[in-house]
């Protein structure tokens, strides 16, 4: 999805087609958001305390806002800012010791952005959406109220996620790697559905 948006921006500039607009306030917000989100780091399994049962289905707390990620890429000849939001579904089928096993998918993913090209102006990339990335297997390290998803590979992207949970809510930070451009950073918020 994101490679498509970035490619569209580059093609429009290459073809000499561009749209000059005033910079929307949303993109200042994205720049601030990128700077404020930390990159998840792996946590060791040593010293973990017993975890609560997480089995069941988890989904976006708010429709379209299960995940929100932001990125800013320097592409030769331009700077592109991306915002992506969408939904998540996590199905935890089993827990053994401190590992939760299941599958996860991202769906209703929509991305928009803008590219600033010197001597051309600003190219606004309209929102583009993909329906579903399909399920990917997950093994989640669980300790007390902390979860570490490790890296999830799906649909040509890899997501690193970790966060905290209560009985019915789970939220945290995530980083999506988008080769060869860079990383998008953001947050996820899901709740128990059953």
C-alpha positions as CSV (number, residue, x, y, z in Angstrom):
1,X,0.0,0.0,0.0
2,X,2.6,2.5,1.1
3,X,5.0,1.7,-1.8
4,X,2.0,2.4,-4.1
5,X,1.5,5.9,-2.6
6,X,5.2,6.7,-2.7
7,X,5.4,5.4,-6.3
8,X,2.4,7.5,-7.3
9,X,4.0,10.7,-5.9
10,X,7.3,10.0,-7.7
11,X,5.4,9.2,-11.0
12,X,3.4,12.4,-10.8
13,X,6.6,14.4,-10.4
14,X,8.3,12.5,-13.2
15,X,5.5,13.1,-15.5
16,X,5.5,16.8,-14.7
17,X,2.1,16.6,-13.1
18,X,1.8,18.2,-9.7
19,X,-0.6,20.0,-7.5
20,X,0.5,22.9,-5.4
21,X,-1.5,23.3,-2.2
22,X,-1.1,25.0,1.1
23,X,0.4,22.6,3.7
24,X,-2.4,21.1,5.7
25,X,-2.1,21.3,9.5
26,X,-2.3,17.5,9.6
27,X,1.2,17.2,8.3
28,X,2.6,19.3,11.2
29,X,0.8,17.0,13.5
30,X,2.4,14.0,11.8
31,X,5.9,15.4,12.1
32,X,5.3,16.0,15.9
33,X,3.8,12.5,16.2
34,X,6.8,10.8,14.5
35,X,9.2,12.6,16.9
36,X,7.2,11.5,20.0
37,X,6.8,7.8,19.3
38,X,9.5,5.5,20.5
39,X,10.7,2.4,18.6
40,X,9.7,-0.8,20.3
41,X,12.7,-2.9,21.6
42,X,12.8,-6.6,22.2
43,X,12.4,-7.6,25.8
44,X,14.1,-10.7,27.2
45,X,12.1,-13.7,28.5
46,X,14.2,-14.0,31.7
47,X,12.4,-12.9,34.9
48,X,8.9,-13.0,33.4
49,X,6.0,-13.3,35.9
50,X,3.0,-15.5,35.2
51,X,0.7,-14.0,32.6
52,X,-3.1,-13.9,32.6
53,X,-5.1,-15.7,30.0
54,X,-5.4,-13.7,26.8
55,X,-7.1,-16.3,24.6
56,X,-10.0,-15.1,22.4
57,X,-10.5,-12.5,19.7
58,X,-9.3,-8.9,20.0
59,X,-10.1,-6.1,17.6
60,X,-9.8,-2.4,17.1
61,X,-11.1,-0.3,20.0
62,X,-12.4,2.3,17.5
63,X,-13.2,1.5,13.9
64,X,-10.4,2.7,11.6
65,X,-8.2,3.6,14.5
66,X,-6.9,0.2,15.6
67,X,-3.5,1.3,14.3
68,X,-2.2,4.7,13.3
69,X,1.3,5.0,11.9
70,X,3.3,7.9,10.5
71,X,6.4,8.2,8.4
72,X,8.6,10.8,6.7
73,X,11.0,9.7,3.9
74,X,13.7,11.5,2.0
75,X,13.3,10.2,-1.5
76,X,15.8,11.6,-4.1
77,X,14.3,14.9,-5.2
78,X,11.5,15.0,-2.6
79,X,10.4,14.5,1.0
80,X,7.3,12.4,1.5
81,X,5.1,12.3,4.6
82,X,2.8,9.4,5.1
83,X,-0.1,8.7,7.5
84,X,-1.8,5.3,7.6
85,X,-4.7,4.1,9.8
86,X,-6.8,1.0,9.9
87,X,-8.1,-2.0,11.9
88,X,-6.5,-5.1,13.5
89,X,-7.8,-8.4,14.5
90,X,-5.9,-10.7,16.8
91,X,-7.0,-14.2,17.6
92,X,-5.1,-15.8,20.4
93,X,-5.8,-19.5,20.3
94,X,-3.5,-20.9,23.0
95,X,-1.2,-19.9,25.9
96,X,1.7,-22.0,27.0
97,X,4.0,-20.7,29.8
98,X,4.6,-17.1,28.8
99,X,3.9,-17.4,25.1
100,X,0.5,-16.7,23.4
101,X,0.0,-18.3,20.0
102,X,-2.4,-17.2,17.4
103,X,-2.8,-15.1,14.3
104,X,-3.3,-11.5,13.3
105,X,-4.4,-9.5,10.4
106,X,-4.6,-5.8,9.4
107,X,-7.6,-4.6,7.4
108,X,-9.2,-1.4,6.1
109,X,-5.7,0.0,5.9
110,X,-5.9,3.5,4.3
111,X,-2.9,5.7,3.6
112,X,-2.5,9.3,2.5
113,X,0.4,11.6,2.2
114,X,2.2,14.5,0.5
115,X,5.5,15.0,-1.2
116,X,7.4,18.3,-1.2
117,X,9.4,18.6,-4.4
118,X,11.9,21.5,-4.7
119,X,11.0,23.8,-7.7
120,X,7.7,22.0,-8.1
121,X,5.7,22.5,-4.9
122,X,3.6,20.1,-2.9
123,X,2.0,16.9,-4.3
124,X,-0.9,15.7,-2.2
125,X,-1.4,12.0,-2.5
126,X,-5.1,11.1,-2.0
127,X,-6.1,8.4,0.4
128,X,-5.7,4.9,-0.9
129,X,-7.0,1.8,0.9
130,X,-6.5,-2.0,0.9
131,X,-9.1,-4.3,2.2
132,X,-7.1,-7.0,4.0
133,X,-3.5,-8.2,4.5
134,X,-4.6,-11.7,5.4
135,X,-3.8,-13.5,8.7
136,X,-0.1,-14.0,9.8
137,X,0.9,-16.3,12.6
138,X,2.0,-14.6,15.9
139,X,3.9,-15.8,19.0
140,X,3.6,-13.1,21.7
141,X,5.8,-13.0,24.8
142,X,3.6,-12.2,27.7
143,X,4.7,-11.0,31.2
144,X,2.3,-9.7,33.8
145,X,0.6,-6.9,31.8
146,X,3.2,-6.6,29.0
147,X,3.1,-8.1,25.5
148,X,5.9,-8.3,22.9
149,X,4.8,-9.4,19.5
150,X,8.3,-9.5,18.0
151,X,8.2,-9.0,14.2
152,X,5.1,-9.8,12.1
153,X,5.6,-10.2,8.4
154,X,2.6,-9.7,6.1
155,X,1.9,-8.3,2.7
156,X,5.5,-7.2,2.0
157,X,5.8,-5.3,5.2
158,X,7.1,-6.1,8.7
159,X,5.6,-4.8,11.9
160,X,7.3,-4.8,15.3
161,X,4.9,-4.3,18.1
162,X,4.9,-4.3,21.9
163,X,2.6,-2.9,24.6
164,X,0.6,-3.4,27.7
165,X,-2.8,-5.0,28.5
166,X,-5.6,-5.1,31.0
167,X,-8.3,-7.7,31.1
168,X,-10.1,-6.3,28.1
169,X,-7.7,-3.7,26.5
170,X,-4.4,-3.9,24.8
171,X,-2.4,-0.9,23.4
172,X,1.2,-0.1,22.6
173,X,3.6,1.1,20.0
174,X,4.5,-0.3,16.6
175,X,7.1,0.2,13.9
176,X,6.4,-0.8,10.3
177,X,9.5,-1.3,8.1
178,X,9.0,-0.2,4.5
179,X,12.0,-1.1,2.4
180,X,13.7,0.7,0.8
181,X,12.2,3.9,2.2
182,X,12.4,3.6,6.0
183,X,10.1,3.2,9.0
184,X,6.6,4.3,10.0
185,X,6.0,4.6,13.7
186,X,2.8,4.7,15.5
187,X,0.4,3.1,18.0
188,X,-2.2,0.3,18.2
189,X,-5.3,0.0,20.4
190,X,-7.4,-3.2,20.5
191,X,-10.0,-4.6,22.9
192,X,-11.3,-8.1,23.7
193,X,-14.2,-9.0,21.5
194,X,-15.1,-12.4,23.1
